[in-house]
Amino acid sequence: MISAEILTLFPDMVRGPLESSILARAQAKGLLEITVTDIRSFAHDKHKVCDDVPYGGGAGMVMKPEPLTEAIEAAKSRRPGAPVIFMGPRGRRFDQARAHRLAETGTFILVCGHYEGIDERVRPLFDEEISLGDFILTGGELAALCIIDAVTRLEPGVLGNSASSSHESFEDGLLEYPQFTRPPVFRDMKIPEILLSGHHANIARWRRAQSLRVTRNMRPDLFSKLTLTKADLALLSEADSEEEGGTGENDEKSHP
């Protein structure tokens, strides 16, 4: 089971998505347990103030250390040994490998910043900081939800098909191959004939070739990190030849 706690100033931002789709079903099955904690409940003044102006001047507000520190300490007492992870721009970029490590850990605490940031004196309480990428969000809530979703779907029993998570993008360093469903012809675009062949070995070869081609074309940064076998190179060459020959994705009657 995945057990996590989200510390936030805006609990309603995360509660709604947790009550929908796969995350809701995972909780109903007992495969996911989520606690959403309002940091404001640890403020001691009557107005529950959790932010203040920054020392030295500047725009915006900064999250105060007292309520945040107490919220983290309370969460750690409920989940002894759970890593405390801050959602912030200084952190290492989140990826599928990190999702797997968190799934193996099983329990963790996600701290959502807001405003212009947090008081620096809280940082010693963090075990690590995670970023979704080089862009700025209003707060850490959306990032925390992304992490919860990515980790939860790796828990056995969460997805309807146990093979789904192992065949997705980034699992083996590649982007996923193109997918198709009914009807077999849509607006004069046919699905690749090989997918109708019933020959599972050939379908697997085609999918591998397509994953290689898509990754090379769409994410050269990922492709450059791959160690390709001779078989992979042959598949990629074959896929390129089919595309150039008009039997691949550029054929007006076929659209992989």
N, C-alpha and C positions, 0 to 999 in steps of 0.2 A: 504494500500500500504506500502511496505517496502522501506524506503528511507535511503540510506547509502552513506558514503563518505570514500574513501580509500586514505590515505596519504602515498606516497611511493617515493623512489628515482628511481624506475624502473617501470614506468607505463605500459610499454609494457608487463611486466610479468603478469599483471592482465587483461589487455584489451582483449587479445585473448580469454581466457575462458569465459569472460562475453558476448562474441558474439556468443556463441554456445549453443545448446541444450536447457534445461529448463530455464536457466538464460536469454538467448536471447528471448525466447518466453514470459517469464514473463515481460520483458521490453516492448516488442511489445504490450502486453495486457494492459500496464499501471499499472501493479501490482508490479513492481520493478523499482526504480529510483536510479541509481548509478552514483556518480561523482568520477572520478579518478584524484587526484591532485598530480602533480609533486612537491615534496619538493624543488627541485633545483630551481624552479621559484621564491623562496623566498630568495635565496642567492644574496648578493649585489655586489660581485666581478665579474669581467668580465668572469672568468672561471667557475663560479657557483659551487664553492667548498663547499661541505657540510660535510666534514670529516677532522679530523686532528689527529695527534699522541696523545696518552694518556699521561697526566701528570704522572710522576713517572716512566715512561718507560713501556715497555711491547710490546707484539706482536700485530700487527693489527692496525686498525684505529678506531676512535670513532666519531659518528655523532655529529656535532657541535650544540650547543643549539640555536643559533640565527635563522637559517632557519626553524628548526623544530618547535620552539615556534611560529613563525609567521604563519607557515602553519596551526598549530592547532588553533590559534586564529581566522584565517580567516574562517576555517571550522566551528567553533563554532558560528561565526557571521551569517553564512548561515543556520545553524541548531540550533537555540536557544534551550537550554535544552537537546540537544542530548548528551548521555554519550560518553566520549572519552575513547576508549579502546585500550590499547597497547598490541601488540602481543609479548610476551616475556616469557622466561623460569621461571621467578619468579611467574607467574600468577597461578590462580586456573585453574584446568584442565577443559576444555570445555566438556559439556555433553548435552544430549537432553533437560534436564530441563532448562539449560541456554539458549539453542536455543529458547525454548518456551517463556522465559522471554524477550528475545530480539525481538521476533516476536510481542509480546504484546506491547513493547515499540514503535516499528514501525520505529524509526529513531536512528541512531548511527554513530559514527565516528571511523574508525579503523586505527590505526597508525602502520606502518610497520618499524621495526628497521632493521638495516643492519650492516655489518662489525662486530666489537667486541662489539657493543652495542651503547647506547646513553649517552650523557652527563647527569649525575644524576640530574642536576638542572632543567631538563624538567619534571621530574616525578610528581611534584605537579599539573600539568595540566591534569593528567590521573585520570579518575574516577575508573578505574580498569585495571587489567592486566590479560590476558587470555593466557593459554598455551594449545597446543594440546596434549602434553605428554612429557615424560622424554627423549627427544632426541633433537638434534640441527639441525636447518635448516639454509640455507645460509642467509635467511632474513624472514621477516614476511609476505611476499606477498602470499605464498601458504597457510599459516594459515588463512589469511584474506579471501581468496577465499573459503576455507572450511566452514568458519563461514557464509559467504554470502549464500552459497549453502544450508547449513543446515537450516538457518532461512527462506530463500525465499520459500522453498518447504512447509513450514507450512502456508503460506499465502493462504487463501481460493481462489480457482480458478486457482492456479498455476499448480497443478497436474491434469492430465486428470480425474482421479478417486478420488473423495473427500475422500474416505475411505482409500486410499493408505497410507497416512502419519500416520493414527491412528492405523494401523495394523503392523507397522514396529518394528524392534528391538529397545529396550530401552524405548518404549512409556509407558509400564506398568512394567518396571523393568526386563523384560524378553527378551531373544533373539527371533528372529522371527522363526516360524516353517518352515520346509522344503517346498520348492515350486517345482511344476512340470508343464510342459506343453506338447503339442503334440510333438512326437508320444507317445502313451501309452506304447509302448515297444521299448526300445533302447538298442541294443547290449545285448539282452536277459534280460535286467533289466526292470521289470514292475513297474509302479507306484502303490502305495497302493490302493487296491480295494475300500476302503472306499471313496476315492475321486471321484470314478465313480458312487457311489450309489445314488447321488441326495438327500440324507438325510442330510439336512443342520445342524440339531442339532447334529447328530453324527459326522459330519465333523468338527464342531466347537469344540466338545469334543476332537477329535483326535488332532486337531491343538494345543489346549491348553496343552494337554499331551506332545506333541512333543516339544513345547516351554519350558516347565518345564524341560524335559529331556536334551535338547540341552544346556540350560542355566546351569544346574547342571554340565554337563560334560565338557563344554567349558569355562564357566566363573563362577567358584565356588565363586569368590568374589561377583558377583552380586547375586548369588543364596542365599548366606548367609544372605543377607539383606531382603529377601522376608519374608512376613508373610503368610504362606501357610494355606489354609482352609482344612478341612477334605476332601472335594471334590477334592482339588488339590492333596493331598497325595494319594487318591484312584486312580486318573488318572495316577499319576507317577508310582505307583505300577503296574497298568495295562500295562502301556507302557513298563516297565522293564520286565514284564512277557512275553509280546509278543516278545520282543527282544531275551530273553533267549530261548523262545520256537521256534524260527526260523520263526515267522510270521511277524517279524518287519524288521528292516533295514538290518539285517544280513542274511536274507533269500536270496539265490542266485537268486531267481526269482522276488524279490521285493526289492525296494531300496528307502525307505523314507529318 
